[in-house]
Amino acid sequence: MKKLILAAAVAASFVSSFAHAEDAPKPDNEFTFNAAVVSDYRYRGLTQTRFDPALQVGADYTNNPTGLYVGTWMTNIKWIKDAGTLTGTNTKGNIEWDIYGGKRGDIGGGFTYDVGGLYYYYPGNTLSNSGVKNANTFELYGQVGYGPAYFKYSQSLTNLFGNVDSKYSQYFDLGANIDTWYGTVLGLHLGRQNVKGSNAGVSNGQYSYTDWKIGLSKTFDDLAGITLGVAYLGTNLKNGVQTTPVQNGAKNVGKSGFVVSLSKTF
């Protein structure tokens, strides 16, 4: 199962941009590109790369007068292949390609908003070979921010990352990105994932878990604008995805741990 992210990382970057909107005038049409190396790709607290590193790239376009934006982002993953290994089937899919768009702006009184849709595309994935559904997922999201803090709600309009009968699953995201000393940003996040569906061992057809993150990041202007980030994060899951017990060969994909990242926006 997936994720995370991006949604948390994208949400954090949106809030940060709102907080500094008046620092300098922006062009009407703005294109940016980003690249990152992370020690472990986590999404909503769960590793997507079996605790191995990931290379990630993305691009964004924003029309600043209207607040409309579109973007795309890609990363390597391992969770689809792992799903096949655990069920004794052959599954393929080692790339996640996200495509998103929406509108953001000011509500008034210091509040901001961000609404849009996000499609998680796994080219050529065969996750359905493992007895679940295709991994591709579409979510709608809405976010309200105030200063460094934000609250974001996401809901899937398809099955969620291959979970059977999981349409309309929900994710709640509360966080803040606080400027501290020496240009360091303190990032705080608390999330709650509710997954609907026919999950083995879940009598009410739904399971939920909580994820959290505490992180520090700093951009070094004298090092080509590279941003260094360190975060400690995890979930309250004891056996990873609840339908795949650790004793059957799976790792606890939601265990607590540190993630280190190097990133740059062009």
C-alpha positions in Angstrom: 0.0 0.0 0.0 1.1 3.5 -0.5 2.2 6.6 0.6 3.2 8.8 0.9 3.4 11.8 0.1 4.3 13.8 -1.9 1.0 14.9 -0.5 2.6 15.9 2.8 5.7 17.3 1.1 3.7 19.2 -1.5 1.3 20.5 1.1 4.3 21.7 3.2 5.8 23.5 0.3 2.5 25.2 -0.6 2.1 26.5 3.0 5.7 27.7 3.0 5.1 29.6 -0.2 2.0 31.3 1.1 3.9 32.4 4.3 6.6 34.2 2.1 4.3 35.4 -0.7 5.2 39.0 -0.1 9.0 38.6 0.1 9.5 39.3 -3.6 7.3 39.9 -6.6 6.5 36.9 -8.7 6.2 36.6 -12.5 2.7 35.9 -13.9 3.8 32.6 -15.2 6.3 30.6 -13.1 8.0 27.4 -13.9 10.1 25.5 -11.4 11.9 22.2 -11.4 13.0 20.1 -8.4 15.3 17.1 -7.7 16.0 15.2 -4.5 17.8 12.2 -3.1 16.3 10.6 0.0 17.6 7.8 2.2 14.1 6.3 2.3 10.9 7.3 0.4 8.1 7.4 3.0 4.5 8.2 2.1 2.0 8.7 4.9 4.5 7.0 7.2 5.0 3.9 5.1 8.2 3.1 3.2 7.8 2.8 -0.5 11.4 1.6 -1.2 11.9 -1.1 1.5 13.9 1.5 3.5 16.3 2.0 0.5 17.2 5.4 -1.1 15.1 7.0 -3.8 15.9 9.5 -6.6 13.0 12.0 -7.2 12.4 14.7 -9.8 9.5 17.1 -10.5 8.3 20.1 -12.4 5.6 22.7 -11.6 3.9 25.5 -13.5 1.9 28.3 -11.6 -0.1 31.1 -13.0 0.3 33.5 -10.1 -2.5 36.0 -11.0 -5.1 33.2 -10.9 -3.5 30.8 -8.5 -3.9 27.9 -10.9 -1.1 25.3 -11.0 -0.2 22.0 -12.5 2.8 19.7 -11.8 4.3 16.3 -12.1 6.7 14.3 -10.0 8.5 10.9 -10.3 10.3 8.5 -8.0 11.5 4.9 -7.9 9.6 2.5 -5.6 9.7 -1.2 -4.5 6.3 -1.8 -2.8 4.5 -3.2 -5.8 7.2 -5.8 -6.4 7.2 -6.6 -2.6 3.5 -7.2 -2.7 4.0 -9.9 -5.3 6.9 -11.5 -3.3 4.7 -11.8 -0.2 1.9 -13.5 -2.2 4.1 -15.7 -4.3 3.1 -13.9 -7.6 5.0 -11.9 -10.2 4.2 -8.2 -9.9 5.9 -5.3 -11.8 6.0 -1.6 -11.2 9.1 0.3 -10.1 8.1 3.8 -10.9 5.6 6.2 -9.3 4.5 9.1 -11.5 2.3 11.8 -9.9 0.3 14.3 -11.9 -1.6 17.0 -10.1 -3.3 20.4 -10.5 -5.5 22.8 -8.7 -5.9 26.3 -7.4 -4.6 28.1 -4.4 -4.9 31.6 -3.0 -6.0 33.8 -0.1 -9.3 33.5 1.7 -8.8 36.6 3.8 -7.9 37.2 7.4 -4.6 35.5 7.0 -6.1 32.3 5.8 -5.1 30.5 2.5 -6.7 27.7 0.6 -5.5 25.0 -1.9 -7.8 22.6 -3.7 -7.1 20.1 -6.5 -6.6 16.6 -7.7 -3.7 14.2 -7.7 -3.3 11.1 -9.9 -0.8 8.5 -8.7 0.3 6.5 -11.8 2.4 3.4 -11.8 3.4 2.7 -15.4 3.0 -0.9 -16.4 2.1 -2.0 -12.9 0.7 -5.6 -12.4 -0.3 -5.3 -8.8 -3.6 -7.0 -9.6 -1.6 -10.3 -10.1 -1.3 -10.4 -6.3 -5.0 -10.7 -5.8 -5.8 -7.0 -5.2 -6.6 -4.1 -7.6 -4.5 -2.0 -10.0 -2.2 0.4 -8.1 -3.2 3.6 -10.0 -5.1 6.0 -7.7 -6.8 9.3 -8.0 -7.5 11.6 -5.0 -9.1 15.0 -4.5 -7.8 17.3 -1.8 -8.6 20.5 0.0 -6.3 22.5 2.3 -6.7 25.5 4.6 -3.6 27.3 5.9 -3.0 30.0 8.5 0.6 31.3 9.0 2.9 28.3 9.2 0.1 25.8 9.9 -2.2 23.9 7.6 -4.9 21.3 7.6 -5.4 19.1 4.5 -8.1 16.5 3.6 -7.8 14.0 0.8 -10.3 11.5 -0.5 -9.8 8.8 -3.1 -12.2 8.5 -6.0 -10.8 5.2 -7.0 -9.5 2.2 -5.1 -6.6 3.3 -2.9 -3.3 1.9 -4.1 -4.7 -1.5 -4.9 -6.8 -2.0 -1.8 -10.0 -3.9 -2.7 -13.3 -1.9 -2.4 -11.4 1.1 -1.0 -13.0 3.9 -3.0 -13.6 7.0 -0.9 -10.8 6.3 1.6 -9.7 9.4 3.5 -6.6 11.0 4.7 -6.4 13.8 7.3 -3.2 15.9 7.5 -2.3 18.4 10.2 1.0 20.2 10.2 3.2 23.3 10.4 6.5 24.5 9.0 7.9 27.0 11.4 10.9 29.2 10.8 13.4 28.9 13.6 17.0 30.0 14.1 19.7 30.4 11.4 17.3 29.8 8.6 16.3 26.3 9.9 12.6 25.2 9.4 10.9 22.9 11.9 8.4 20.7 10.2 5.7 19.0 12.2 3.1 16.6 10.8 0.3 14.3 12.1 -1.8 12.3 9.8 -4.6 9.8 9.9 -5.3 7.3 7.1 -8.7 5.6 6.9 -8.7 2.8 4.3 -12.0 1.3 3.3 -12.3 -2.1 1.7 -12.3 -5.9 2.0 -9.1 -6.3 3.9 -8.2 -9.7 5.4 -8.6 -9.7 9.2 -10.6 -6.5 9.3 -14.1 -7.3 10.4 -15.7 -3.9 9.7 -14.2 -3.5 6.2 -12.0 -0.6 7.1 -8.7 -0.1 8.8 -7.0 3.0 10.1 -3.6 4.1 11.2 -1.8 7.3 12.4 1.5 8.6 11.1 3.7 11.4 12.3 6.9 13.3 11.5 9.2 15.8 13.2 11.9 17.3 10.9 14.4 20.0 10.4 15.5 21.5 7.1 17.9 24.2 6.0 18.7 25.7 2.6 22.3 26.6 2.0 22.6 29.5 -0.4 26.4 29.2 -0.6 26.0 25.6 -1.7 24.0 26.2 -4.8 20.7 26.5 -2.9 20.7 22.8 -1.8 18.3 22.0 1.0 19.3 19.4 3.7 16.5 17.8 5.6 16.5 15.3 8.5 13.3 13.9 9.9 12.2 11.3 12.4 8.9 9.7 11.5 6.8 6.6 12.0 3.3 5.1 12.5 1.3 3.3 15.1 1.2 0.1 13.0 2.8 -2.8 14.8 3.0 -5.2 11.9 3.3 -2.9 8.9 0.3 -3.2 6.6 -2.2 -5.1 8.8 -3.0 -7.7 6.2 0.6 -8.8 5.9 2.0 -10.0 9.2 5.8 -9.6 9.8 6.1 -13.3 10.7 5.1 -14.2 7.1 8.1 -12.5 5.6 7.0 -8.8 5.5 8.9 -6.0 7.1 7.1 -3.5 9.3 6.8 -0.8 6.6 5.6 1.8 9.1 8.3 1.4 11.7 9.9 4.5 13.2 13.1 5.8 11.7 15.2 8.7 10.4 15.1 9.9 6.8 17.7 12.2 5.4 17.2 14.2 2.2 19.1 16.5 -0.2 17.0 18.6 -2.6 17.2 21.6 -4.9 14.6 23.7 -6.7 15.6 25.3 -10.0 
